[in-house]
Amino acid sequence: MSDRSPLPPVRLHPEAELARDALSTPLLSRAARLARWAGPDTRVDAGGGLVDEQLPAAVEALGLSGDDAAADASEAWRVAVDAGLVEVVDEEEGTVRAGEDLALLTGGSPQEVLAVWLTALETVLADASVPDLDGLVDEEGEVDLSALDWHPEGEAAFLDGVLGNLYLLTAGEDTPGGAPVPLPALAASVIVPSDMGEPTNDVLEQVSDAMMRLDDQFRMLEPVGFVAYRPVDEALMADADEEPAAPVDDTDVSRYGMVRLTPLGLYGMRARLREAGYEAPAVGDLADKGADVLLDGTADFPPGAAQAETEQWLQRREALAAARELLAAARGADAGAPLRRLRCQQALSLVGASAEPALREVLDDAELGGLARVWLTEHGAVDVPAPSEEMVYWLTIDTVAAQLAAEGNSEELRALVEGLAQQHGGFFAAVWRVDHPATADVLEAMGRLHPDKKVAKEARKAAFKARSQQGG
């Protein structure tokens, strides 16, 4: 998360569903109950927290029990104040009343409910960055900060970095939907340098310390609905001299903690990233935009996300009109045009036979005629004219240029390059003449990718001829 390049697109649940999730989270529901419980006799201290004398009544109102009941009630009250569910009327008297935002939880729109939840989330995240102060209180009842190695900005940045990496893992196409991430791997992602081979003992100790901090922090973030968390097994934290209650399986990574963002957490993390200035797209953002924005916007999307975005775009349009708009947007001689045409071809594969007239209209188009023939043939159309040799070579260059832009020097592209050289005798002798802006770049890439030195040399010679022809 150190750079500001666009993040992978995420698939969010509908806002109405997320708002229901927010209202059902333990922390926000407790905060709302306390806001409705508060009355003329409720008193708060200078910081807005419930006075100690009223905590037992708050605990009873929430139906809490156990050692953490008072702390849970106090946290819920703090969230109620911060989220605008409770308003302090008179700071000197410590009186309160229901806040304006309390009514939003029952009568507001999904967006308004989620805005309240986001405020609650920020309160919890701020609390999660504060260390446990137990044992640091001196004889006079004051916190001895000198005994505390705590840097607020650094701690907040650490947690933000961890959550950013968790977001990337959640958004990644290679991660199964909802799959939890092992806590050791998540901690290592922000501690271990990317260029380090085998971590040193010092680095491993830092990872272990980070895991313990994260274990506490994720326990705090679960009640607000941000994460689903399986804590670190208590047996792993027992003293070395103690005999474990049960045999310990060191190979079971889940015992070291497992965490994932919930759908609500994914929504919240994306909102925080956008607030921080990151480009964090969500599938569906482009559904109401033009085809040009769709094709450019999905250029760097992973295949699954690009298809999902395109499907939502197509759902809002009649098939024939959509096909015409896509084809018009795919034209161009700029550097991004080949990838636009590839995305156009992929989008058109999702359109039914009713789009056929739009494809026939561009059969004679130098840039679109090749992909139109491919589409018509794949859809079983009749009377599809055979392409000229010039069109075949132009489409080949355009396709390889698009694959280079989309995937770089991938194994799939390497296989495509080998296949082209094998299938077409005299390929390089003819293809350098193709009037396409990317001809020389494609031939240079083919020379770089082809494993046969003789064929690679032919490609480089053809690239030189193409560049000379283009005046370069």
N, C-alpha and C positions, 0 to 999 in steps of 0.2 A: 504493500500500500504506500510505497515511498514516492511513486510518481503519480501524475494526474491523468494518465491515459484512460480512455473510456473503459468502464468495467463491463463484464459480460452481462447480458440481459437476464433478468430474473422473471419468473412466472409467479405473479401474485394472485392470491385468492380474491374474489369479489369483495369490494369494500363493505357491503352489507354483512357478509359472513365474518370479515375481520372485526367489524364493530361488535358483533355478537360475542366473538371470542374475547375482545377487550373487556366487555361488561362482565364476563364470567370469570375473569382472572381473580384469584384470591385477594390480591392486594387492592385492586381498584374497587372490587365489590365491598371490601371491608371499609375502604375510605368513604364510599358512598353511604354505607350504613351509619358510620360515625357522623357524617355530615347531617344526616336526618335525625340522628339521636341528639345532637347538640341542641341546647336550649338557652334560655336566659341565665340559668345558673352555671353554665359551663364557663370555666376560666382557663386562660392560657398564660404562659410566662412571657418574658420579653422577646423570646425567639419565636413565639407562636405555638410552642409545644404545649400539650396538656400539662397542667400542674400535677405533681405527684399524687395529690389527694384524690384526683378524679380518674386516675388510671384504672383502679379496680372497677369502677363503674363502666368504663369503656371496655375493659376486658369482658365484663359480664354481658354488655350489650352485643358484643361480637360472638359470644359463646365460646371463648377461647379458654384453654387450660394448659397446664404444664409450665415448665421453667421459662419458656420463651414467650408466654402469653402477654406479659406487660410490654416487652420489647416489640412484639408484633403489633399490638394496639398502638403503641407510640409511633411506629413507622407508618401505619395506616393513617393516623391523624396528620402526620407531617405531609403525606401525599395529598390528603384532602385539602390542606391549606395551600400547598404549592400548586395544585391543579385547579384552584379556584372553586372547589366544592364548598369550602368554608371561608368566610371573610372575617378578619379581625376588625371589630367595630371601634373599640377604644383600647389603645395599647396600654394606657396607664391602668385602666380598670381590668383589662384582660378579657373583655367581653367579645362574643362572636355571634355571627348569624350565618344562615345558609348563603353560599356564594351564588353568583349569577350562573355559573357553569353547571351547577348541580342539576338544573332543569334539563340541560342538554342530554344527560344520560338517559332520560326517558322520552324526551320530545325532540331531540336534535337529529340532524341528518347523520348518516354513517361517517361522513368526513368530520363533522363536529365531535362525535364521540371519539373518533380516532385522534383528533387533536388533543382532547383531554388526556387520553391514554399516553400520547407522546410526552406530554408534560410530566405525567407520573413516572414514565420511563427515565426521563432525565434526572428526576430526584433520586431514583434508585441507583442509576449509574454513578451519580456523584457520591452517594453513600458507599457504593462498592469500592470506590477509589480511596476511601479512608480506612486506615488500618485499625485493627482491634486495639482499643485503648485499655482493656482490662490489664491490671497489674502495673499501670503507669501512673496511678494516682498517688500523690505524695501524702504526707501526714496531715497537711492542711486541706486535703480534698481537691487539690489542683492537679491538672495533668502535667507531668514532667516531660515536656517536649524534647528536652535535651537528651533524654534516654531513647528517643525515637528516631530511627534512621528513615525518615519519610520525606519525599519530595513530591508535593501534590501534583505539579505539572507533569513530572516524569511518570508518576503512577497512572494518571489519567491517560497519558500518551501510550503507555504500555497496554492498558486495557483496550483502548481504541484500536491499537495495532492488532491485538489478538482477535477482536471482534471483526475487524476488517478482513483478516485472513479467513475467519470462519464464514464470512459472507461470500468470499471468493470460492471457497470450497463448496458452499451451498449452491452457488449460482453455476458452478462448473458443470459442463455437459457430461463429464466422465463420472460424476458423483451420482449414484442412485438417489432418486428423490427421497428426502427425509432421512438419509443415512447419517447416523451419528459419527462424529469425528473423535478418535482417541485423544484424551487430554495430553498425553506425552507428545504426540505429533503436533498438536496445536501449540503447545508451549515451545517446542523446538523450532517451530516456524518463525518465531520472533526472537529467538535467542541464538541459534546456531547460524553462523555466517554461511551464505549460499555457496561460497567457494571452499568451504572446509570439508575435507574428506572424512576422516575419522575424528569425531569430537574429542577434545581433551577432557581430562577429569574435571578441570575447573569449569568447563562449559557444561558438562553433564550435571555438575552440582547446581549451576545456575538454572538449568532446565528443571531440576527437582524442586528447587525453591519456587520457581515460577508456577509449577503445578500446584503446590500447596496454596499459593496466593489465589490462583484461578479457582481452585476447589471452593474456597470461601466465597469468591465473587459470583460464581455461577449458582451457588446455593441461594444467594441474595437475589439474583436475576430471574430465578425460576418462578417465584410467586407473582411477578408482574406479567408473566406469560411470554417473556422474551426468549427463553431457551427451555428445552427439555434436557434435563441433566441427570445422569447416573453418577453419584458421587464416588470419590475414591474410597475403596474398601477400607474400613477402619482398621482391619487386621494388618494392613500394610504399614500403618502409621504407629503400630505398637512398638514399644521399646524392644531393642534387640534381646534383652535379658528375659523378656516375658515369653511364655509359651503360648503360641497361637491357639485359639479355641478350636480351630479346625485346620486341616492341612491346607497350605497355601500353594495355589497353582500360579507360579510366576509367569507361565506362558499365556495366561488368560488376560489379554490386554484390556478387556472391559473393566477389570477390577481396578485399573488405574484411572478410571473416570471416562465417561463418554458424554459428548455434548452435541447438540444440533440447534440451529435456529428454528423456532416454530414458524408457521406461516405468518403469524402476527409479528414475530421477531424479525423476519425477513423484510416485512413492510417497514418496521421501525428502523432497521439498520439502513435500508435504502434512503429513507427520509433524512436520517442523520448524515449520510454521505453526501446527499445532494445539498444539504444545508452547508456542508463544509466545502462545497465547490467541486465535488466530483461529478463526472458524467456517469450516471447510474441508470441506464435504460431499463424499462420493463416491457415485456411482451404485451402488445396492444397499444403502445404509445403512438404508433404510426398508422393506426387503423383509419383515422379520419384525414390523413395527409394524402397528397398527390402521389402518383406512381413514381415520379422522380425522387421524391423524398424516401419512399419505401425502398427503392432499389439501392440508393446510396446509403440509407440508414442501416440496411441489413447486410451491407457488403462485408463487414467484419464480424457478423453474428456467427456462432456455431451453427451447423446445419439444422439441428432440431429446433433451435430458437428462431432461425430464419424461416423455417416452414410454418411454425406456429404463428409468427407475426404475419406472414403472407396469408395464411388461412383466415385470420381475423380481418385482414384488409379485404379479401375477396368476398367475405360474407356480407359486406355492406354494399356490394355492387352487382349489377347484372353482368353475366359472364362475357357477353360480346363487347360491351362497353369497357369492361375491365381489361380485356385482351388488347383492345385498341390503345388504351391509355398506357399499358405496360410496354407495348411495342414502340410507341412514340417516345417514351422516356428512355428506351434502351439505345437510341441512336446517339452517335457522337464519336469524335476522334480523339478525345482527351484521354489521359492516362487511366482514368477510372472506368472508361467505357466498356472494355472487355468484361470486367467483373459485373458491371450492370447488366450486360447481355446474358451472362451466365445466370444471374439471379432472375432475370426476366424469363429465361428458358425454364428454370426450376419453378417459377410461379405459374407459368403457362401449363406445366405438367399437372397442376391441380385444377385446371379449368376443363370443363366438359366439352363435348363435341359441338355445342352451340357456338363456340368461339371460332369455328372453322372459317367463316367469311373474313375475319380479321387477319388470319394467317395467310389466306389466299391473296389478300390485298397487298402484301409485301413480298410476294414471290420474286418480283423483279428488283427488289431493293438490294443494293450491294452489301449493306451491313446486316440486313435481317432475313434475306432470302434463304440463306443456309439453314438457320434455326427454324424458319417456317417450314421448310421441307422435312426437317427432322420431326417436328411436331405432327405434321399431316401424315407422314408415314407411320409414326407410332400409333396414331389414332385410326389407322385403317382407311384413310381417305383415298379416293381413286383419282386418276388423272393428275398425279403429282409429277410435274416435269423434272427430268433428271438435271442435276446441277452441272454447270460447266466446270472444267478442270480448275479454272481461275477461282471460282466460288469455293470449291473444295479446299484449295490451298489457303484461301483467305479465312475460311471458317476454322481451319486447323490452327493457323497462327492466332486467331482470336481466342480459341478455346485454351490453348496452352498459356497465352498471356493472362487469361482469367484465372487459370489454375495457379499460376505463379503468384498472382496477387492474393489469392485466397489462402493458399497453403504453403507458399515458399517451395523450397526444395524437398518436397515430401516423397515418400516411397511410391505413392500412387502416381505422382507426376513422373518420377523416374521410369516407372513401368510404361506409362503412356509414351514417353519419349522413345524408349526402346522399340515399342510396338510400331510407331510411326516410321522409324528408320527401316524396320524390317519389311513392312507391308508395301511400301512405295519405292520401287526401283527408281533411282535417279531423283530421289526426293530433294536433296540439298541443291542439286543442279538447277532445279526449277523453282524452289520455294523462295529463294533470296530475291526473286523479282516481284514478289507479292507486294502490292501497294497498300501496306498496312503500317500504321505508325510504330507498331511493336515488333515488326519483322526482325530487325537486327537484335533486339534484346532477347527475343525468343530463341533465335539461333545461337546466341552466346550461351544462353541457359542450357540449351540442348548439348552444346559442346562441353559444358561443365558437368552435366548430369549423366551423359552416356558412358557406360563402363568400358566400351570398346575404344581403344585409343585411336584407331584408324577412323572410325565413324565420328568420334569427337573432333578430330582434326578437320574432317570434311565440314562439320557444322560450324567450326570457327572460321574456316575460309569463306563459307557462305555468308556468315555474319559480317565479315569484312566487306564483301561485295555489296551486301544490303546497305551497310552504313555509308559506303562510298556513293551508292546510287541515291541515297537520301541526302547527300551533301554533308554528311557528318564525318 
